[in-house]
Amino acid sequence: MNGSGIFAFYWIRRYFPEARCTSARIPDTGRPVLWEEEEQNSGHLVVLEERELKAVSRHWENTIFLCACREQVKIGHQNTAILLNEKASLPRVMNAALAIWDRYEKWIAELEDAVNHLYSYLAVIRSCDCLLEDPLALMDVQFRYVGYSKHLAARNGYEKKYVDAEMRLPLEDINYLTAMPDFRKLESIQDTFQYICIENILHKNIYHNGMYVGRLALPASGDPVKDAYYRHILTVVAGYTERLYQKLGTFRLQKQSDNHWKQILTRLLAGEAVDQGVLRRSLENLQYGSRDRYYLLQFRSRAADNENKLNESLASHMESLWPGITCLVCPGKITALLNLTRYGEMTRKTFTQELAYFLRESLLSAGFSRCFCNLGSLPAAALQTDIALDTGSLMDSTWWYYKFDDYAYRHLLRCGSGTFLPEQICSPVILILREYDGQHHTQLEQTLYIYLECQYNALAASRELCIARSSFLKRMERIQALTGLKLEDREQRVYLELSYELFRLEKNDGQ
């Protein structure tokens, strides 16, 4: 890996303030090495003594010579040298050069980690904090701060002056900038540029698929070396920012807590044990309640050449569309956990209607699990989404999404209950009635069960329940209104009978 020549020169000046460079153009070089009269010097930052520098007899490509000589030394053959202009031992100079190189490598490693593992623009910005004296800021097209060097901005007074309560540039500054006749033209500048308006700032535009999406900014200093160094920082950070935007498709902030929550979900989906205290704290951080209701969804492509869309960019887009959803990118699919309770609190839109529009536009299909409250049920919910998609795409190929409840009966007949608990594959009628009974202290589910046990004899069922026949009939009307149950449908009757048989078997096994 080659390091930046201007990066090296800037930090050499921090160690040795009187250092100067003999060339206006400073090449990028490799790791610091000591002088040897062999080819391995080429392409490196070469640390050498004055007598060795005077003996250089030819041009060395992409090489910087670093020497501690005090007197003026003539550098021939168009070579580039950094002269420290002070007396310093060779080990001291070499140690300084190695420390600078290590600083550069650490920075690049942190940028790679921010893009490939943390998926965080804030982590990209934060990686530069130890390299800068002034705050680095990333802003979107709406003048909203995606992130900035908070400590440096507070220390230098920029945060108080240029960040409002909504994490935007103050409105008066926005109006002033947009009124400038040349301001919009800045969006087409590909290289770093300096713009003096309100403040003297160095900028680098961010592009996605050729479209301007945001801008990086660093205050200019007036020092040519420092400004060249800042321009280099902007160029490198812009490259990593664009790579991350390519993955996410948005400037939506990816918090560290989001990544931690996704790691927990990944473990739960794999059936691994998760510390309940850690899980509870994560739910509290998300403001999820202990009784919240969830759906698990699985998204697949409807076309073979469309699978490359199932990436972090699409997942991030879905998370920005629907409140309460968390997406995990898996090979060939995206798995999403929807907090239905949170979604209902934050929007009045019907999720399935919004989903259908999205699926048609994206050429995707989705499978729904059964609704659940216990996150320990995630492995079963994942299997339900598989069954919904696999069975639904065969039986109802023109549909855009498939619900497990529509195919659970068929799966039960063909494959049995398998690893499912009774409540994970039983008739949804039973679950609806049990939930209603728990909330309203009624006995509708027991009424239905007794009616089945009495072979659909209303008089016998009312006697068994010790209620009037008219009261029994009112209960049955309520059951039909809540569940849509039609007992004249043979399939629904068989499904109910099988479901209750599963519960009986589970009870007997437990005994």
Secondary structure by P-SEA (a helix, b strand, c coil): ccccaaaaaaaaaaacccccccccbbbbbccccccccccccccccccccaaaaaacccccccbbbbbbcccbbbbccbbbbbbccccccaaaaaaaaaaaaaaaaaaaaaaaaaccccccaaaaaaaacccccbbbbbbcccccccccaaaaaaaaccccccccccccccaaaaaaaaaccccccccccccccccccccbbbbbbbbcccccccbbbbbbcccaaaaaaaaaaaaaaaaaaaaaaaaccccccccaaaaaaaaaaaaaaacccccaaaaaaaaaaacccccbbbbbbbbbbccccccccccaaaaaaaaaacccbbbbbcccbbbbbbaaaaaaacccccaaaaaaaaaaaacbbbbbccccccccaaaaaaaaaaaaaaaaaaaccccccccccccaaaaaaccccccccccccccaaaaaaaaaaaaccccaaaaaaaaaaacccaaaaaaaacccaaaaaaaaaaaaaacccccccaaaaaaaaaaaaaaaaaaaaac
